[in-house]
Amino acid sequence: MDKINLKQFEVWFICGSQHLYGEDTLKQVAANAQEIVKYFNDSGKIAVNIVWKPTVTTPDEVSAMLQDANMAKQCVGVITWMHTFSPARMWINGLKRLQKPLLHLHTQANRDIPWSSIDMDFMNLNQAAHGDREFGYICTRLKLARKVVVGYWQDLAVQKEIDVWGRVAAAWADSQNMKIARIGDNMREVAVTEGNKVSAQIEFGYSVNGYGVGDVIKYIDSVSEAEIDSLVKEYKNIYTIISDSPEAMNSIREAAKQEIGMRAFLEDGNFSAFTTTFENLYGLHQLPGLASQRLMADGYGFGAEGDWKTAALTRTMKVMAAGLDSGVSFMEDYTYHLEPGRERVLGAHMLEVCPSIADGKATLEVHPLGIGGKADPARLVFNSPAGPALNASMIDLGDHFRLIVNEVEAVAPDAELPNLPVARTVWIPKPDLATAARRWIEAGGAHHSVYTQALSSEFLVDFATIAGIELIEIK
C-alpha cells in the first residue's frame, strides 16, 4: 500500500458574490481569494491542497460549481467564503445537491479597519461580517452539516482548524473506497465486534467482506526463503531482538513469512484494513501478531477478533494523522490500577499494538500466547510516551452508529514490566477513571478502541459531523 499522501486530496475554495457591485469589485474579490489560497498552501500548516475556484455570482454558477465538486474525484471538500454579500437563495439548489464535506470560512481580506480612510467603496467590498451570516442562515435552513471557522485567515488558529477539517475530509474520502478483509470471521459469541455491514457501507462508504484463512495461506506458502532472509535482516536493523536461539529465530522467520504473504494478499485485493481472529488459525503456525503490528504501522487499519468497525476507524484515523507526530493504534482497555487517587488503565492487546505509538526502539520477542493452541508467536514489545491522548470507539446500535471519544492523559508505568511480553500504554482517563468508565459503559462503548496521541477530539467531532452520526465525548 502506498504511503498516505494528503497532498493528493484537493479542497476547493469558492467565494460567493453578486454583480451588484460591478466588475472592479469582483476582480478584487477574486484577487483576495487567490491571495488567501496561496497563503494557505505556502504556509505548510494545511496538509491538503487548497484549490482556488472562480467567484460564483449566480444560481447557475453555484449549481455548476458544486456539481463539479461532486464529480471531481480528487476533490474531498469545499470551503466557502462570502467576501461581499451573496444572496443565499442562489445557493439553495447547489447546496441541496452538494455531496462533499463543507467548511464555511468566516473571515475578511483585511485584518484591521482602516479608520482614517474607510469609505463606502471599502464597505461594499468587505461585507463578510453580514454576507457570511446570510450564507449561514441558508445552510441552517437546509439542515446542512458543516464546520464554521471564524477569524483572520493568517491566524495560526484558523489554519489549524482548516487543517483538522481537511484531514478529516480526506479520511472521509478514503472511507468511501475502503475495502476491509475480514480474515476468519468474528470471535464466537462476542456482540460488540459484530454489526450490520450493509448499514456501515451506506453510512461510511467502506465495504467489508469475509475471507477464509486458506485464502491468505496461499500467499504465505508462496513466500521464498530469500524474501524471508531479506525481511529478517530488516527486523535486525530496526528492532532489538531479545533472543537469537534457533527456536526464537524460527518463530521470527515464520512471522516474516506471514507478513510478506499477508501484505501481498492485501495489496492484490486493494484492501486498506483487515481483521484476524485467534479462533481461526487453521494452517497458520502462529497468530500473526508481528505482521499485524507492522502492517498497521504502514497505514493499514486493523481489528482483532473480527472487529471490522475498529479496523475501519483505525484506518480512518491513520489518514487523519498522516505526517503528524506520534501514531494511531488498535487498542484495548486491559486492566486497571485502582490505588485511591492514582487510578489508571493499562492498555494493551494480546499482540497487536501498532509500533507507531512506541516510545523509542521496540524489542522483537517470542513468548507463549496462552490461547489459540498454536506455536509461540513473535511480537514487538514497547511502552508508549506520556502526554495527551484519546481513545475512540465506533459501535452499531441497530438503528444508528455512535462514536464515543474519551480524552486521556498517558503516563509512564509505575515500574518496569519485565514479565509482560506485549506492547502497552498506561493512561488516566478524563475526568477520572470511575466517571469515564461509567460513561463509556453506559454509552455502550466497545472493549476495543483506537488510541492516538496524534489527534485531538476536534478531529472526531468533525468526522461525526461529516458522517452524520451520533457523537459522545467523555472529557
C-alpha positions in Angstrom: 0.0 0.0 0.0 1.3 3.4 -0.9 2.2 5.8 1.9 -0.7 8.1 2.8 -0.1 11.4 0.9 -2.6 14.1 1.9 -1.4 16.4 -0.9 -3.2 14.2 -3.4 -6.5 15.5 -1.9 -8.0 18.8 -3.1 -10.3 21.2 -1.2 -12.0 23.7 -3.4 -12.1 27.3 -2.2 -15.2 29.0 -3.5 -16.0 32.7 -3.0 -19.5 34.0 -3.3 -20.6 37.4 -4.5 -23.0 39.1 -7.0 -22.9 41.5 -9.9 -24.5 44.3 -7.9 -21.1 45.8 -7.0 -19.5 46.0 -10.5 -16.6 44.3 -12.3 -13.9 46.1 -10.4 -15.2 44.7 -7.1 -15.5 41.2 -8.5 -11.9 41.4 -9.7 -10.8 42.4 -6.2 -12.8 39.6 -4.7 -11.1 37.1 -6.9 -7.6 38.6 -6.2 -8.2 38.4 -2.5 -9.4 34.9 -2.6 -6.4 33.8 -4.7 -4.1 35.5 -2.2 -5.7 33.6 0.7 -5.4 30.3 -1.1 -1.7 30.9 -1.9 -1.0 31.8 1.7 -2.7 28.6 2.9 -0.7 26.4 0.5 2.6 28.2 1.2 2.2 28.2 5.0 2.9 24.5 5.4 0.2 24.4 8.0 -2.5 22.7 6.0 -1.9 19.2 4.8 -4.4 19.0 1.9 -4.1 21.0 -1.3 -6.4 24.1 -1.4 -7.5 25.0 -4.9 -8.9 28.4 -5.8 -12.0 28.4 -8.0 -13.6 31.4 -9.8 -16.1 33.5 -7.9 -19.7 32.4 -8.2 -22.3 35.2 -8.7 -25.5 33.5 -9.9 -27.6 30.4 -9.1 -26.4 28.6 -12.2 -22.8 29.3 -11.4 -23.3 28.0 -7.9 -25.0 24.8 -9.0 -22.5 24.1 -11.7 -19.5 24.7 -9.4 -20.9 22.4 -6.6 -21.9 19.7 -9.1 -18.3 19.8 -10.5 -17.0 19.4 -6.9 -19.3 16.4 -6.5 -17.9 14.8 -9.7 -14.2 15.6 -9.2 -12.5 12.5 -7.7 -9.6 14.5 -6.2 -11.9 17.0 -4.5 -12.7 15.9 -0.9 -14.4 19.0 0.3 -15.5 22.6 -0.3 -14.5 25.9 1.6 -16.9 28.8 1.0 -16.4 32.4 1.9 -18.8 35.3 1.2 -16.3 38.2 0.7 -19.2 40.5 -0.2 -22.9 39.9 0.2 -24.0 36.8 -1.8 -27.8 36.4 -1.7 -28.4 32.9 -0.2 -31.3 31.9 -2.3 -28.9 31.5 -5.2 -27.1 28.8 -3.2 -30.1 26.6 -2.5 -30.1 24.3 -5.4 -26.4 23.8 -5.4 -26.2 23.2 -1.6 -29.1 20.7 -1.8 -27.1 18.6 -4.2 -23.7 19.0 -2.5 -22.2 15.6 -1.6 -18.8 16.7 -0.3 -18.0 18.0 3.2 -18.4 21.7 3.7 -16.4 24.2 5.6 -17.7 27.8 5.9 -14.8 30.2 6.5 -15.9 33.4 8.1 -13.0 35.8 7.6 -12.3 39.0 5.7 -9.4 40.1 3.4 -8.3 42.8 5.8 -7.4 42.3 9.4 -8.0 45.8 10.6 -10.4 48.6 9.9 -8.6 51.5 8.1 -10.1 54.0 10.5 -8.9 57.2 8.8 -9.6 56.2 5.2 -12.6 53.9 5.3 -15.4 54.8 2.9 -18.3 53.1 1.2 -16.2 51.5 -1.5 -14.3 49.7 1.3 -17.6 48.8 2.9 -19.1 47.4 -0.3 -16.1 45.2 -0.8 -15.6 43.9 2.7 -19.0 42.7 3.7 -18.2 39.2 5.1 -19.5 40.2 8.6 -23.0 40.1 7.3 -22.5 38.2 4.0 -21.5 35.1 5.8 -24.5 35.4 8.1 -26.8 35.3 5.1 -25.0 32.2 3.9 -25.0 30.6 7.4 -28.8 31.1 7.5 -29.4 29.1 4.4 -27.1 26.3 5.5 -29.0 26.0 8.8 -32.4 26.2 7.0 -31.2 23.3 4.7 -30.0 21.4 7.8 -26.6 21.2 6.2 -23.9 19.8 8.3 -20.7 21.9 8.1 -17.8 23.3 10.1 -17.7 27.0 10.7 -14.3 28.6 11.2 -14.1 32.2 12.3 -11.1 34.5 12.4 -8.5 36.3 10.3 -7.1 34.0 7.6 -3.5 34.5 8.6 -4.1 33.5 12.2 -2.5 30.2 13.1 -5.6 29.0 14.9 -7.7 29.5 11.8 -5.2 27.5 9.7 -5.1 24.8 12.3 -8.9 24.4 12.3 -8.9 24.2 8.5 -6.1 21.6 8.6 -8.1 19.5 11.0 -11.1 19.6 8.8 -9.1 19.0 5.6 -7.5 15.9 7.1 -10.9 14.6 8.2 -12.4 15.3 4.8 -9.5 13.3 3.2 -10.2 10.5 5.6 -13.9 10.6 4.7 -13.0 10.4 1.0 -10.7 7.4 1.8 -13.6 5.7 3.6 -15.8 5.9 0.6 -13.5 3.4 -1.2 -12.1 1.5 1.7 -12.1 -2.3 1.4 -11.8 -4.4 4.6 -10.8 -8.0 4.6 -12.3 -10.0 7.4 -10.0 -12.9 7.7 -11.5 -15.8 9.7 -14.8 -14.1 10.8 -15.8 -12.9 14.3 -14.7 -14.2 17.7 -17.5 -16.6 18.7 -20.4 -15.3 20.8 -19.0 -11.7 21.0 -21.6 -9.0 20.5 -19.9 -5.6 20.1 -17.4 -6.6 17.4 -20.4 -7.6 15.1 -22.7 -5.2 13.3 -24.6 -4.5 10.1 -22.1 -4.4 7.3 -24.8 -3.1 4.8 -25.7 -0.2 7.2 -22.0 0.6 7.6 -21.4 0.7 3.8 -24.4 3.0 3.4 -23.3 5.3 6.3 -19.5 5.3 5.8 -18.8 4.0 2.2 -16.5 1.2 3.1 -17.1 -2.5 2.3 -16.5 -5.5 4.5 -16.1 -9.0 3.1 -15.1 -12.2 4.6 -12.2 -14.4 3.6 -11.1 -17.8 4.8 -7.7 -18.3 6.3 -6.9 -20.5 3.3 -7.2 -17.5 1.0 -4.2 -16.0 2.9 -2.3 -19.2 3.3 -1.9 -19.5 -0.4 0.0 -16.2 -0.4 2.1 -17.2 2.7 3.0 -20.5 1.3 4.4 -18.9 -1.9 6.9 -16.8 0.0 10.5 -17.6 -0.8 13.4 -18.2 1.7 15.2 -15.3 0.1 12.3 -12.9 0.8 12.2 -14.1 4.4 16.0 -13.6 4.7 15.7 -10.0 3.5 12.8 -9.1 5.9 14.5 -10.7 8.9 17.6 -8.6 8.1 15.3 -5.5 8.2 14.0 -6.6 11.5 17.5 -6.8 12.9 18.3 -3.3 11.7 15.1 -1.8 13.2 14.4 -3.7 16.4 16.3 -5.2 19.3 15.9 -9.0 19.0 15.9 -10.4 22.5 16.9 -13.9 21.7 18.6 -15.4 18.7 18.1 -19.0 19.8 17.1 -21.4 17.0 13.6 -21.6 18.4 13.1 -17.8 18.6 14.6 -17.3 15.1 12.3 -19.9 13.7 9.3 -18.1 15.1 10.6 -14.7 13.8 11.2 -16.2 10.3 7.6 -17.6 10.4 6.4 -14.2 11.3 8.3 -12.6 8.4 6.8 -15.2 6.1 3.3 -14.3 7.4 3.9 -10.6 6.9 5.1 -11.0 3.3 2.2 -13.2 2.4 -0.4 -11.1 4.1 0.9 -7.9 2.6 0.7 -9.5 -0.9 -2.9 -10.6 -0.2 -3.9 -7.2 1.0 -2.2 -5.4 -1.9 -3.7 -7.7 -4.6 -7.1 -7.2 -3.1 -6.7 -3.4 -2.8 -7.6 -3.6 0.9 -6.7 -0.8 3.3 -7.9 -2.6 6.5 -8.2 -6.1 7.8 -9.2 -8.3 10.8 -7.9 -11.6 12.2 -9.1 -13.9 15.0 -7.2 -16.3 17.2 -10.1 -18.7 17.0 -9.5 -19.4 13.3 -5.8 -20.0 12.6 -6.2 -23.2 10.5 -3.0 -23.6 8.5 -1.1 -20.9 10.3 1.7 -21.8 12.7 1.2 -18.8 15.0 -1.1 -15.9 15.4 0.1 -13.1 13.0 0.9 -10.6 15.7 4.1 -9.1 14.3 2.6 -8.9 10.8 -0.5 -7.1 12.1 1.7 -4.6 14.0 3.9 -3.8 11.1 1.0 -3.6 8.6 -0.7 -1.2 10.9 2.4 0.9 11.1 2.3 1.2 7.3 -1.2 2.7 7.4 -3.5 -0.4 7.3 -6.5 -0.4 9.6 -6.7 -3.4 11.9 -9.2 -5.0 14.3 -8.6 -8.2 16.3 -11.2 -10.9 16.7 -13.1 -9.9 13.5 -13.7 -6.3 14.7 -14.2 -4.7 11.4 -15.6 -1.4 12.8 -12.5 -0.8 14.8 -10.4 -1.8 11.8 -12.2 0.8 9.7 -11.8 3.5 12.4 -8.1 2.7 12.8 -7.6 3.3 9.0 -9.7 6.5 9.0 -7.8 8.0 12.0 -4.4 7.0 10.4 -5.4 9.0 7.3 -6.3 12.0 9.5 -2.9 11.7 11.3 -0.7 11.2 8.3 2.5 13.2 8.7 1.8 14.2 12.3 3.9 13.4 15.3 3.0 10.1 17.0 0.8 7.5 15.6 -2.5 5.6 15.8 -3.1 2.1 17.1 -5.7 -0.5 17.7 -6.1 -0.7 21.5 -8.0 -2.4 24.4 -8.6 -1.4 28.0 -7.0 -4.4 29.5 -6.7 -4.0 33.3 -6.9 -1.3 36.0 -4.7 0.1 38.7 -7.3 1.2 41.4 -5.0 2.7 44.0 -7.1 5.6 45.6 -6.1 8.9 44.0 -3.8 7.2 41.4 -6.4 5.2 39.3 -5.2 4.4 35.8 -5.7 2.0 32.9 -3.2 -0.4 31.3 -4.0 -0.6 27.7 -2.7 -3.5 25.5 -3.8 -6.4 23.5 -2.6 -10.0 23.0 -0.1 -8.9 20.4 -1.5 -6.3 18.0 -0.5 -2.8 19.2 0.9 -0.5 16.5 4.6 0.5 16.8 3.7 3.9 15.5 2.9 4.8 19.2 6.2 3.3 20.6 8.4 5.4 22.9 11.8 4.6 21.4 13.1 1.4 19.9 10.9 -1.7 20.2 12.1 -5.1 21.1 11.2 -8.2 19.0 10.4 -11.0 21.3 9.0 -14.5 21.2 6.7 -15.8 24.0 3.9 -18.2 24.5 0.4 -16.7 23.8 -1.6 -18.9 26.2 -4.6 -19.1 23.9 -5.2 -20.2 20.3 -3.4 -23.5 20.6 -0.5 -22.5 18.2 3.2 -22.0 18.4 4.8 -19.2 20.3 4.3 -16.0 18.2 6.7 -13.2 17.6 5.7 -9.7 18.6 7.0 -6.2 19.2 7.2 -5.0 22.8 7.4 -1.4 23.9 5.9 1.3 26.1 4.2 4.5 24.8 5.2 8.0 25.7 3.4 10.2 28.3 1.2 13.0 27.1 -2.3 13.9 26.0 -4.1 11.1 24.1 -7.6 9.8 23.3 -9.5 6.6 22.8 -12.3 6.3 20.3 -14.9 3.6 19.7 -17.4 3.1 16.9 -20.5 1.0 17.8 -23.6 -0.2 15.9 -26.7 0.3 18.0 -29.0 -1.3 15.4 -30.8 1.9 14.2 -27.7 4.1 14.1 -24.0 4.3 14.7 -22.4 6.0 17.7 -18.8 7.3 18.0 -17.5 7.5 21.6 -14.4 9.6 22.4 -12.6 9.8 25.7 -9.7 12.1 26.2 -6.9 10.7 28.4 -3.5 11.5 29.8 -0.9 8.9 29.0 1.6 8.3 31.8 4.7 6.2 32.4 4.2 2.8 34.1 4.9 2.9 37.9 7.7 0.3 37.4 9.3 -1.8 34.8 7.1 -4.6 33.3 9.7 -7.4 32.8 7.1 -10.2 32.7 4.5 -8.6 30.4 5.5 -9.5 26.9 3.2 -7.2 24.9 3.2 -3.6 23.8 1.3 -1.4 26.2 0.4 2.1 27.2 -0.8 3.5 30.6 -3.3 6.3 30.8 -5.5 8.3 33.2 -9.0 8.8 31.7 -10.6 12.2 31.9 -12.2 13.4 34.0 -11.3 10.4 36.1 -11.3 6.6 35.7 -14.6 6.0 37.6 -16.6 8.7 35.6 -15.0 7.8 32.3 -15.5 4.1 32.6 -19.1 4.5 33.8 -20.0 6.9 30.9 -18.2 4.6 28.4 -20.1 1.6 29.6 -23.4 3.5 29.7 -22.8 4.6 26.2 -22.2 1.1 25.0 -18.5 1.7 24.1 -16.6 -1.4 22.9 -13.7 -3.1 24.7 -11.7 -2.4 21.6 -10.8 1.2 20.7 -8.5 3.3 18.6 -5.8 5.1 20.6 -3.7 8.1 19.5 -1.6 10.9 20.7 -1.6 12.5 17.2 -5.2 13.6 17.1 -7.5 15.7 19.4 -11.2 15.4 19.9 -11.8 18.1 17.3 -10.9 15.6 14.5 -13.6 13.2 15.7 -16.1 16.0 16.1 -15.5 17.0 12.5 -15.8 13.3 11.4 -19.1 12.8 13.2 -20.4 16.0 11.6 -19.4 14.9 8.1 -20.7 11.3 8.6 -23.9 12.5 10.3 -23.6 10.1 13.2 -24.1 10.5 16.9 -21.0 11.6 19.0 -20.5 11.2 22.7 -17.5 13.0 24.2 -16.1 12.0 27.6 -13.6 14.5 28.9 
